[in-house]
Amino acid sequence: MNNKPEICIRTQEVTRAFGGKEVLHGISLEVRRSEIFGLLGPSGSGKTTFVKMIAGIDEATRGEVEVLGTRMPKLDMMNRIGYMAQSDAMYAELTAKENLEFFGALFGLRGAKMKRRMEEVMALVNLTDHLKRPVGAYSGGMKRRLSLAIALMHEPEVLILDEPTVGIDPVLRKSIWDEFESLSRQGTTILVTTHVMDEADKCHRLGMVRDGSLIAVGTPEALKQETGSVTIEEAFLHYGGVRA
């Protein structure tokens, strides 16, 4: 019997250059189906550029990206991937309900299913009472929560979340991470970027990114053990060649 975990996301020697300047340097990585995989690194380390290529929004200069066995970028993979960018891409003049209806329709949701999913995702991000409010009147944290709700609308097989909890209060952040665990148990693969150390500890496995390179991969516990570190932050500094 083959107990080898199924690979959901695979990148091989992925390099990205802008105007001759290389910002990602030959990253090879495998993410298993149903796991919560975290990309940990400081701002400017290349995390966002990397996940954009996995989501099919950008294309590698060299190397290959595969999601669910399909070479990326490929337009019809949109229905199988949920993507939440760092910047909130919504229509400020529309209400949250109208935004959800617009994006839900893009994913083929209609009628009763659209209504059910809208209720479920707005309850998850604690915005049910603000459904009919224009998004332009939302705070920054509320916009982040609505962006997450939109990414979850079509129940994607793969969730790619770029700094999803920035500006969200600690209590709600915990409930969102509890939901990530629940989604993972149901079979959803979650790739999340973060620079928050306690979130990194919640991931099943981590990839540490520094200056456009992948410097370490493993479970949070294994990475700490390998470096003799008490915290993920100490482990990151160790792999990055920085001594505290």
C-alpha positions in Angstrom: 0.0 0.0 0.0 1.3 3.4 -1.0 1.2 5.8 2.0 3.2 8.6 0.3 1.3 11.9 0.7 -0.3 13.3 -2.4 1.4 16.5 -3.7 -0.9 19.3 -4.4 1.5 22.1 -5.2 4.9 21.6 -6.8 7.4 24.2 -8.0 10.7 23.3 -9.7 13.6 25.8 -9.9 11.2 28.7 -10.0 13.0 32.0 -10.8 11.4 35.4 -11.3 13.2 38.5 -12.7 11.9 42.0 -13.2 13.9 44.2 -15.6 16.9 42.0 -15.3 16.9 41.9 -11.5 16.3 38.4 -10.1 13.9 38.5 -7.1 13.3 34.7 -6.7 16.2 32.3 -7.1 15.4 28.7 -8.2 12.8 27.7 -5.6 11.8 24.1 -5.5 9.0 23.1 -3.1 6.3 20.5 -2.6 3.1 21.2 -0.6 1.0 18.2 0.3 -2.7 17.9 -0.1 -4.7 19.0 3.0 -1.8 20.6 4.8 -1.5 24.1 6.0 1.8 25.2 4.6 3.3 28.5 5.8 5.8 30.8 3.9 7.6 32.7 6.6 9.8 35.7 5.9 10.1 39.4 6.3 8.5 42.0 4.0 10.4 42.1 0.6 11.7 38.5 0.9 9.7 37.3 -2.2 6.8 35.6 -0.6 4.1 37.5 -2.5 5.9 37.1 -5.9 6.1 33.4 -5.2 2.4 32.8 -4.3 1.3 34.9 -7.2 2.9 32.5 -9.6 1.3 29.5 -7.7 -2.1 31.2 -8.0 -1.5 31.7 -11.8 -1.6 35.5 -11.5 2.1 35.8 -12.6 4.4 33.6 -14.6 7.9 32.4 -13.7 10.8 33.6 -15.7 12.3 30.1 -15.5 11.1 26.9 -13.8 7.7 25.2 -13.5 4.7 25.6 -11.2 2.1 22.8 -10.9 -1.2 23.0 -8.9 -3.4 19.9 -8.7 -1.3 18.3 -11.4 -1.9 21.3 -13.8 0.9 23.5 -15.2 0.3 27.1 -14.2 -0.8 29.6 -15.2 -4.1 28.2 -16.5 -7.3 30.3 -16.5 -9.7 27.5 -15.8 -7.9 26.7 -12.5 -9.6 29.8 -11.1 -12.6 27.7 -10.0 -10.3 25.4 -8.0 -8.2 28.0 -6.3 -9.1 30.7 -3.7 -6.7 33.6 -3.7 -6.5 36.4 -1.2 -4.0 39.1 -2.1 -2.2 41.5 0.3 -4.2 44.4 -1.2 -7.9 44.2 -1.0 -9.4 44.0 -4.5 -13.0 44.9 -4.0 -15.5 47.5 -5.3 -15.7 50.2 -2.6 -18.9 51.8 -3.9 -20.7 48.4 -3.6 -22.0 46.8 -0.5 -20.4 43.6 0.9 -23.4 41.7 -0.3 -23.0 43.0 -3.8 -19.3 42.3 -3.8 -19.9 38.7 -2.7 -22.6 38.3 -5.3 -20.3 39.6 -8.0 -17.4 37.3 -7.2 -19.6 34.4 -6.4 -21.2 34.7 -9.9 -17.6 34.6 -11.4 -17.2 31.3 -9.7 -20.5 30.0 -11.0 -22.5 30.3 -7.8 -26.3 30.9 -8.1 -29.5 31.0 -6.1 -29.7 29.0 -2.9 -26.1 28.0 -2.9 -24.9 31.6 -3.4 -27.1 32.7 -0.4 -25.9 29.8 1.8 -22.2 30.4 1.1 -22.6 34.2 1.6 -24.2 33.5 5.1 -21.5 31.0 6.0 -18.4 33.1 5.0 -19.8 36.3 6.5 -20.5 34.5 9.8 -16.9 33.1 9.8 -15.3 36.5 9.5 -17.9 38.1 11.8 -19.3 40.5 9.3 -22.9 39.3 9.1 -24.2 42.6 10.6 -22.4 44.6 7.9 -23.6 42.7 4.9 -25.5 45.7 3.4 -22.9 48.3 4.2 -20.8 49.9 1.4 -17.2 48.5 1.5 -15.9 52.1 1.3 -17.2 52.6 4.8 -15.3 49.5 6.1 -12.2 49.8 8.3 -8.9 48.2 7.0 -9.4 45.1 9.2 -13.0 44.7 8.0 -11.8 44.8 4.4 -9.2 42.1 5.1 -12.0 39.9 6.6 -14.2 40.5 3.6 -11.4 39.6 1.2 -11.0 36.3 3.1 -14.8 35.7 2.8 -14.6 36.2 -1.0 -11.7 33.8 -1.3 -13.7 31.2 0.5 -17.0 31.7 -1.3 -16.6 28.9 -3.9 -15.1 26.3 -1.5 -11.8 26.0 -3.4 -9.6 22.9 -3.2 -6.6 25.1 -2.7 -6.5 28.4 -0.7 -3.6 30.8 -1.3 -3.6 33.5 1.4 -1.1 36.4 1.4 -0.9 37.8 5.0 -4.6 37.1 5.6 -4.8 38.3 9.2 -3.0 41.6 9.0 -5.1 44.2 10.9 -7.4 41.6 12.4 -7.9 41.5 16.2 -6.4 38.5 18.1 -9.7 36.9 19.1 -11.0 36.8 15.5 -7.6 35.8 14.3 -7.8 32.7 16.5 -11.3 31.8 15.2 -10.0 32.2 11.6 -7.1 29.9 12.2 -9.5 27.4 13.8 -11.4 27.5 10.6 -8.2 26.9 8.6 -7.7 23.7 10.7 -11.3 22.6 10.0 -10.9 23.2 6.2 -7.6 21.3 6.2 -9.3 18.3 7.9 -12.0 18.4 5.2 -9.3 18.2 2.5 -8.5 21.8 1.6 -4.8 22.7 1.0 -3.9 26.0 2.5 -0.8 28.0 1.5 -0.4 31.1 3.7 2.3 33.7 3.9 3.1 35.4 7.2 5.7 37.2 9.2 3.9 36.6 12.5 5.7 34.0 14.5 2.7 32.6 16.5 0.9 32.0 13.1 4.0 30.2 11.8 3.8 27.8 14.8 0.2 26.9 13.8 1.3 25.7 10.3 1.8 22.0 9.7 5.0 22.7 7.8 6.9 25.9 7.0 9.1 27.2 4.2 11.4 30.0 5.4 12.1 32.6 2.7 14.9 35.2 2.8 16.1 37.4 0.0 14.3 35.5 -2.7 15.6 32.1 -1.6 14.1 29.2 0.3 16.4 28.6 3.2 14.6 25.9 5.2 11.6 23.6 5.1 10.1 21.4 7.8 7.6 21.3 10.6 7.9 24.1 13.2 9.0 21.6 15.8 11.6 20.0 13.5 13.0 23.4 12.5 13.4 24.4 16.1 15.0 21.1 17.1 17.4 21.2 14.2 18.7 24.6 15.2 18.5 24.1 19.0 16.0 27.0 19.1 13.2 27.7 21.6 11.2 29.8 19.1 10.6 29.9 15.3 12.1 33.4 15.3 15.4 32.0 16.6 15.3 29.2 14.1 14.7 31.7 11.2 17.7 33.8 12.3 19.8 30.7 12.5 18.9 29.5 9.0 19.3 33.0 7.7 22.9 33.2 9.0 22.0 35.9 11.6 23.1 35.4 15.1 20.8 37.0 17.8 
